[in-house]
Amino acid sequence: MKFLNGGWLIKDGFSVKYAANIYEARVEPKKLTLFCPFGVPIHHPGQTLDGGILTIEVTSPRPNIITTRQVNFIEDRSHCPKFQLNECNPDVEIAETDDAWTFTSGKTTLTIAKGETIDFTYTYDGRVIAHSGWRAKALVTDDQGRLHVSEQLDLGVGEKIYGLGERFTNFVKNGQTVDIWNEDGGTGTEQAYKNIPFYLSNKKYGLFVDNPGRVSFEIGSEKVSRVQFSVPGEEMTYSVIGGEDLKDILNTYTDLTGKPPLVPDWSYGLWLSTSFTTDYDEQTVMQFVDGMAERHIPLSVFHFDCRWMKELEWCNFEWDPDKFPDPEGLLKKLHDRGLKVCVWINSYIGQKSPLFAEAAAKGYLIKRRNGQVWQWDKWQAGMGIVDFTNPEATRWYQDKLRHLMDQGVDCFKTDFGERIPVDDVVYYDGSEPELMHNYYTQLYNKAVYDVVAEVKGADEAILFARSATVGGQMFPVHWGGDCSSNYPSMAESLRAGLSFGMSGFGYWSHDIAGFEDEPTRDLFKRWTQFGLLSSHSRYHGSTAYKVPWLYGDEAVEVTREFTELKGRLTPYLIAQSKITHETGVPMMRAMVLEFPDDPSCEDIDTQYMLGGDLLVAPVFSEDGTARFYVPDAGGDQTGKPWTNLLTGKEYEPNRWYTETYDYHTLPVLVRPGATVIAE
């Protein structure tokens, strides 16, 4: 939230109170509490009247994480949803000298200077990683009279900020204003389906704001030399995470918020969808499946999008009998062909659905303050929203999914979960609506993931989810939402996936060839290469089928070649997923994450590492030109060339290359000394 008017003034209608200095400190076991007057330092007792203080509590939930809670007035937060964090009560050391207090957890230390201003300096193993100085901690009253708690950390020369969820804007977040607020805006805007209040800095620290509601970040866009972040209300809790490098910080962050699990081996294969509003029935489905087999294209999962149910009744969890008179028989046919089955669902119940009256009568839907069901028409006519804060509603919803799994469904695409209202809303458990807006997706995806794990077993549990918040990495896989069928949208999808990986999520997918519109034959083939060199691969669309033979004979060849290539890479991907599960480092890695000390990698968002040993640079142009950078592998492979997996050509490190590729090749380079496909 911006509140300044240039370097000296405050915006009209806003007021700001800055914390001045540390007036008093209280040391308790593993906790340091600071009392900071607003305005000017206190020098005599009369100044303690009518001024107010900011109370700052410093604690540590895990080694190398230093958490600061800034409080104006103490609020009852018993009805506030909160992230489930894995705290372990680590050893900390609190010390005081004539000049400062120090608070140390692991190798990370916060030094708080004494004096006329507040000065927080964070170090890791003696190296400064972050700093908060003069006029950084503030209470801001906006032009609507609403209070916000604000903080600023210095943004140093050459410092770059990454992450904050799956964002389609520039990969480096400097200069951007980012609101952590889940919205269904497609991939072509600054809105995002998966907003995560966590970022990484190339100064080798992470910043996590522990608030499930709206968090506003100004990354050099309010004060150009600072990262500013704020939340509405009376308090804000944030953590600075130190580490050896960006991977180490991600490991510590996911220790706190949850590790990505392992996913089933079959999930790495090709997923084929019916697409969104296309017409299809059992005959269409079998034609698609048989068509892939006839063309020798390996298929792993068949996905039924929303029209497996009757229109205007999403969700009723019942197969449309006119199109699918024998769903059990159809699913058996698919299983007999070695396929898994995924079906589309969401957490909304249209008024026409037979389930609406049942859910409303039992109190399973979000309500208005007057006790009526909260409804609107912006997706399904008169739809209500399942209230997952109600345990009985959750069990009821899960029972519908159990029935589908009894029929033969293996997993679910959990669509939507972003358009969650905040006005005139009452939850079963009394949760604060604004804090539930982002957090709702966590309850939704957890409910579905848990029932899949229960019925199919933990080793088989997987989703295909669109929305997420902190901790959502425990319920994979996520895909990138509604992209368009063009090269800029393909590139923005990759940027978003790389940002997502920098935010603690291990797996990611996207709609191959774009969701909106119909792709050209050229784009279909190029996006197919990219899609089958992602952690998870799915053909999907809105109004157009995405079976490859509709895009020409060469599209069939390309699909076959790259699906077979991914099959050969699957043992490598499985091995890499174990690293993801153990460390939180994503399968698809931004170059800066793998090579943090190479300045050339800091801005790259058009190529990535698939695991630690495979560099992929998708082709983003009709003329087949790709421009890519080859870093130095380092260690005992320093100076050695990388090798194109498809052509055998070698590439010297520390160089940019521009080359042209046909549809059967692209830059897929194996790290020197590595083997990604068994001989």
N, C-alpha and C positions, 0 to 999 in steps of 0.2 A: 504494500500500500504506500503510494507516494504521498508525502505530506509537505515537502519543501517547495518553495518558490525561489529557485536559484540557490545561490550559496549562502544567503543571509536571511531571507524571509521565509515565513510559513504561508502555505496556501490559505486563501480566504476560507473562513468557516472552520479551520482546523486550529487546534491548540496543542502544544507540546510541553511536557515536563521532563527535563533530563535529570537522571540521577547524577549527583554531584561528586561525592567521594564516599569512602568507607568511614562512617562515624564510629561504628563499634563492630566487633567480631565475636562470635561465640563458637568455641571449639567443642565438639562432641565426638564420641567414638564414630569414626568414619564419616563425619559430616562437619562441614564448615558453613556457618551461617553469618551473613554480612548484612548490616543495616545501613542503607544509603539514603540520605536526605535528597529531596528534589530541590533543584534551583541552585543554591550556593552551599558551600561547606558550612557546617555548624561550628561556631567558635565560642558561643556562650549559651547558657540554658534558655534564654528567651527565644533563641532561634529554633528551639525544638517544638514550638507551638505553631499550629495552623499550617504546617508545611507538608506533612506526609512523608513516608519513606517507602523505598523499594526494598523488599526483603529478598535476598539472594541466597539460595541454598545450593551448596556444592557437594555432590556425592559421586559415587562410581558404581554402576551396575555390573560391570565386568572389567577385567584388566584392560588398560589403555583406552578406556572410555571415561571421560570426565563430563558429568551431567550438571547443568545449571538450571535451576528453577527460579524464575523471577516472578515475584508476587506483589501485587498492589493490595487488594483486599482479599481475604481468604473466602473462597466460595465452597459451597457444598457441591462436590462433583460426583456424588454417588450415582447419579443418573446419567453420567457422561460415558459413552462407549470409550474404550481405551485399547490401544494396541497390546497384544499379549507378548510381553518381553521376557526373555530368558535371563533373569538376573542371578548372580552367583555369589554376592556378598564378598567381593575380593578384598585382599589386604590393601590398605591405603596408608599413606604417611602424610600427616599434617604437621607443618612446622611453622614457627614464627621467628622472624628476626626484627631488628630495628627498622628495616626498610620494607618488609613484605611478609605476606603469608604464602606458603607453598602447599599445594595439594597434589600428591603423586599417586598414580595408579599404574602399575606396570612400569613401562618406560616413558609414560606420558605425564607431564607435570604442568600444572597451572600455577603461575606466579602472579599474585595480586599485590600490586604496589600500594604502599601507604603514601598519603600525601593529599594534595588539594584536588586531584582528579582521580577517576576510576581508570585503572589500567590493568587489563588481563592479558597475560602473555602465555601462550601454550607452546610447549616444547616436546619433542619426541627424541629421546636419547641425546638430549642436549641441543638439538637443532630446532630453531624456531619454526613452527608450522602455522600458527594463527595468532592474531592479536586483535583485541577490542580496546579502544582507547577513548579519547575525549568525546563526549556527547554521542556515545554509541547506544547506551541503554536509556530507553525513554518510555513514557506513557503518552500515547497520542489519542486525542479525541477528534474524531472525524467530523465532517460537515453535517452528519446526521445525528451527532451527539453520542456516538458509540465509541467506547474505549478500546484501544489496542495496545498490546505490549510489543515493543520493537527493540531490535538489537542489530548491531552492525559489526562485521569483521572486516579487517583491512583486505583489500584486493591489491596485491603487490604487482610490481613491474614484471610482465611476462607470465603472471599467474592466470590460469585458465580453469573454468568451472565446468563440470560435466554432470550429467544425470538428471535428477528431478523427474524421473519416470520416462514413459514412452512418449517423447516429444518429437513432433515433426518439423520443428523449427531448426535453426542452425545447431549443429552438434555441440559446438562450444557455446556455452550459455552467456558469456560475457555480453553486456549491452541489452539483455533481455529482461523483461518483467514477466514473471511466471506466477500464476495463481494456482495453487494446489486445489483443484476443484474438478471432479470428474464430470465430463460432458460428452455427449454424442454429437461430435462435430465433423466426423470424417477425418481424413489424413491431410487435408489441404489447408488447415488453419492452425492457429496457436492453441486451440482447445485440444484436450487429450482425454482418452479413455482411462488411462492408468497414470495417475498423478502420485508421485512418491516424494515426500518432504525430506529427501536425502540427496546430498550432492558430494562429489569428489573433487578435490583440488589437486592440480599438479604440484602444489607445494607439499603434497603427501599428507593430507588430512581429509577426514570426512566430517560432514555436518548433518546431523539428524535432528529434526524438530519433532518432538513427541506430541503431536496433536492430530487427531483424525479428521478434523474439520478443515476449514479454509486456512491455508498458510500462504502468505504473499512473500515472494522473493523479488528483490530488485538487484540484479547482478551487474553492478556498475551502471545502473540505469536511473538511480536517484542521486547518489554520490558516486562519481565515476571511479573513485579509488576504494570503494567499499562494497561488500555484499550485505544488503539489508534484508532482514526477514522479520515478519510480524504476524501476530494472531489476534483476532478479536477476543475481548474478554479481560479478565483481571490477572491472568497469569500465563506464562509461557515456559515450557521446558525444552531445552535443547542439549545436545551432546556433541562434543568435539571428540573425534576418534583419531588417534595417532597410529602410525604403522611404518614398517620398513619401506613399503611401496603401495601402489594402489590395490594390488591383489591382496596384500596383507590387511589393508583397511576393509575391503569387501568381506574378507573372511571374518573379521571381528564384528562388522555390522550384521552379517547374517548369523553369527553366533547369537547376537542379541535378538534379532527379529525372526529368525527361522531359516533353516537351510532348505534349498530346493531338494526334493526327494529324487531318487532314481525313477525313471519312467520305463514302461514296458519296451522290450526290444522291438516289438512289431510296430511301435509308434514312429520309428524312424523311417519307415517305408512311405510310399506314396498314398495320400488320402485323396479320394475323388468324391466331389460333391454333386448333388443334383442342381446346384445353384439356387438362388433365392426365390424369385417369382416365376420361374420357368414351369411349364406344364410337365408333369411326369406321373407315371403310375408304375405298376409292377413290370409291365412290358418294357417301359423306358429304362428302368433300373437294370434289368437283365441285359438289355441291348448294350448299355454302357459297359457293364461288367464283362460280358462276352466279347464286346468289341476290343477291350483292352487285352484280353487273353488271346484273341485271334491275332492281334498285332504284336504279341509277345512283349507286352509292357507289364512288368510286375506291379501288382496292386496290393496294398496292405489293408486299407480301410475304405469302406463305402459310407459316405455321410448323407443322411436325409436331412435337407434343410426344412424350413418351417411348414411347407405345404404337404408334409405327411399327415398333418391335421387339417381339418376343415377351416376355411377362411372365416375370419371374424370370431374364431373360438380359441385363439392362441392365448393361454395354453389350456387344452382340455385333456392332453396326454392320451388321446384316443386316435388310432389310425383311421383315416378317412375310409369308410367301408366301400365307397364307390371306386376308389383307386387301389385300395389294398384290402381286398376281402379276406385274405388269409395271411396276416402279418407273420404269424409263427412259421408258416410254410415258406414265406419269402426269406425270412431271416435264416432259416435252416439252409436254404439254397445258397445263400451268401456264405454261411459258415462252411458248407461243404466245399466251396471253392477256396477255402483257406482265408477268408476275409473276416475282419472285425467290423462291427457295425456301430456307427455313431449317429445319434439323432439330436436335432436342434430343440432347445427349450429356452424359455426365459422365466422370469419370476413374476410375470404379470398374468392376470386372469381377465380375459374379455368378458363383458357382461353377458354376451350370448352363450358363453361356455356353460355347459351344465354344472360345472364346478363352482361358478361364481356364487350362486345362491347358497350352496353348502358352505363355502369358505366365509361368506359374509355372516351367515347365521351363527357360525361357531366362533366368530371373532378372529379369524385367521388373516384378515386383511388390515392394512394400515388405515387408521380412522382420522376423521376430522375432529375438531374440538367439541362439536355438537353430538358426537357419538355415531354419526353416519360414516359409511365407508368413503374413504378418499378416492375419487374417480376423476378421470379425464379421457379425452378422445385422441390423444396425440400418438397413439400406436394402435391399440385395439379399442373399438368403440366401447365407451363406458368402463374401461378396464380398471381393476383394482390391483394392488401390489401386495404380495405375500409379506406378512410381518414375521421375519425370522427371529425377532426378539421374543416371540411366543414359542416356547418349546413344543407345544402341541401342534402349532402351525407347521413347524419344521418337520416334525414326525409325519404329519399328514402329507406334506409335500414329498418327503422321502418315500412314503408308501407308494405314491404314484410312480416314482422312478423304479422302485423295487418290482412293481408289476411289469414295467417295460423290460427290465432286465430278465425277469422270468420268461418273457417272450423271446428273448435272444439279443437284446441290446447290450452292447459292451461298454459304451461310454457316452458322454453327453457334451454337446456344444452349449455352453452357458452364455448365451448372447445377452446383450443389454446389461442392466444393473447400474447405469449412469444417471438416468433421468429420475432421480429420487427427490421428491418434493421436500421443501423445508417450511413452507407457509401453511398454517392451519393444519398441522399434522400432530397426531398423537400415536406413540408407539405403545405396545403392550406393556413393556417394562419401564415406560416413562423416559426413555432415552431422549436426550436433547436433539431435535431434528437437524439442526445445522451440523452437528458433529456426526450424525448418522448418514449424511448425504454421501460422503466418500466411503464411510465404513460399511455401509450396507452390502457392498459387493463382497466383503470378507465373509459375512454371515452366509450370503447366498452361495458363493463358491465352496465354502467349507461344508455346507449342508449336502451339496451334491457330491463333492469329493469323498466325504465320509461314507456315504451310502454305497458308492462304487467300491471303495476299499472294503467295506463290510461284506458286500455280496460277491465281489470278484477276487478279493484278496488284495493286500497292500501292494504286492508286486505288480498287479494289473491296474492299479488306480491311475486314471488320467482324465483330464478335462480338455476342452478346447474353449478357452475363456477369452472374453473381450475386455472386461473391466477388472480393475485391481486397485488395491491400496497396499500399505505396508503389511508384510506378512503373506501377501498373496502368492509369493514365490513358492510357498509350501503346497500350492494347488495348481500345478502346471497341467497343460501347456497354454500359453497365451498367444493370440494372434493379433495382427496390427490393425484390424478394423477396416473401414470402408475406403479403400484407395481407388483411384481412377486408373483407367487403362492407357497410361502414357508414361514416357520416360521420367518426367519430373516427379510423378507420383511414385514410381518405382524407387527413385533416389530418396524421396522423403520417407518412404517406408523403411529403407535401410538405416537412415539417420535415426529414426525412432527406435528401431531394434537395437542399435548400438547404445543409445541413451538408456534404454530399458535394461540392458545388460550392466550398465554402470550404476544401476539402481538396485542391485541385489537379486535380479531375476535370472534364472539359469537357462531357460529355454524360450524360444520365440519362433513364430511363424508369420505368414502373410498370405494374402490371396494371390496365387500365381496368376499372372497376366492381368491383374487388377479386378476390382469388384464392379465398379461402375462402368457402363458402356461395354462395347465389344472391342477387343484388342485387334490390332493389325496382325498379320501373320508374322511379321518381323518381331513385334513386341512379344507375341506369344512365345516364340522360341528363345528370345533373350531372357525373359522373365522365368521361363522354365529352367534355364541353366542356373539362375540365381536361386530359385525356389528349391531346387534339388541339391543345392549346396548350402542350405540353411539347416538349422537343427531339426526342424520339422517342416513337412512339405505337403501343401494342400492346393489342389485346383478348386476354385470357387468363383462365383460371379453373381451378378444381380439378375439381369434379364437374358444373359447369354450362357448357353452350355459351354463347358470348358473341356470337352473331350478333344484330344489332339487332332483326330482326323478331320475335324471341321475346319482346321487351319492349314491343311495341306499335307502332302506326303512327307515333306521334310520335317514338319512339326512332329509327326509320328516317330520319325527316326531320332530326332533330338530328344523327345520324351523317353524313348526306349533307352538310348545311350546313357542319359544322365540318371534315369531311375536305376539302371544296372550299375552305374558308377556308385551311386549312393549305397546300393546293396553291398558292393565290395568294400565301401568305407564303413559299413555298419559296425564291424568289430572295433575299429578305431574310435567311432563315435561313442560306443558303449564304454570304452576305456576312458574317454574324455569325460563322459557323464559322471563317472565315479569321482573325478576331480571336482567337477561342479558340485556334486552332492557333499563332498567333504569340505570344500573351501568357499563355496558361494561364487566362485569365478565362473562367468557364463560360458556356454558352449560357443556362442558367436561373440568374439571379443573385438572391441575397438583396438586399433593399432597401438594407441597410447597406453592401453591397459597391458598389452604384451611387451611393449618396448617403451617404458616410461621415460627413459633417459635419452631417447632419440628425438631431438626437437622437430624433425621432419614428420614425426608421427602424431604430433599434438593436435593437428587440425584435420586429419584425414577422416572423411566420413563416406568415401566411395569405395572402400575396400575393407576387409576385415580378416581376422584369423578365425578359422573354424577349428576349435581346439587350439592346442599350442603349436601344432606343426604344419598347418595347412593355411596358406594365404590365398584368399579369393578376392578377385577384382571383377565384379560384374560389368558387362558391357552396357553402357547407357546411351548408345547412339545408333541411328539407322545405318551409318556407314561402317559399323563394326569396330570403331576405334576405341581403344581403352588406354587410359593413362594411369599408371600405377607406380608405386614406390616399393623398392625392395630394401628392407632394413638389414643390418648386420645381425646375424644370429647370436653373436657373442660367445663367451666361454671358450671351449676348445674348438668351436666352429667359427671363430672370428675370421672374417675375411673370405670365407668359403662361399661358393655360389649356391643359389637355390635352383631347383629343377622343376620345370613345368610337368605336372603329373600326366598331362595328355599328350604333349609333344616331345618331351625329353630335352627341350632346349634349356640351357643354363643361363642364369642371370646373376651378374655380379652385384654385391650388396652396396648400400649407400648411394643408390642411383635411382632416378626416375626414368621410366620407359614409356614410350607411346608406340603402340602396335595395333595392327588391324587383324581381326579374327573372323573366321567363318562361324556358322551356327553350331559347329561341332567342337569348337575350342573356345577357350577364354583363359585369362591368367589364373591358373590354379597351381600354385607353387609349393613344393614340399621343402620344408626347412632342412638345411644341410645336416646330415647325420641322422635324419629321422626316416622311419618307415611308416606309411599310413595305410598301405594295402599289403597284406601278407603275400609273400612270393608263392 
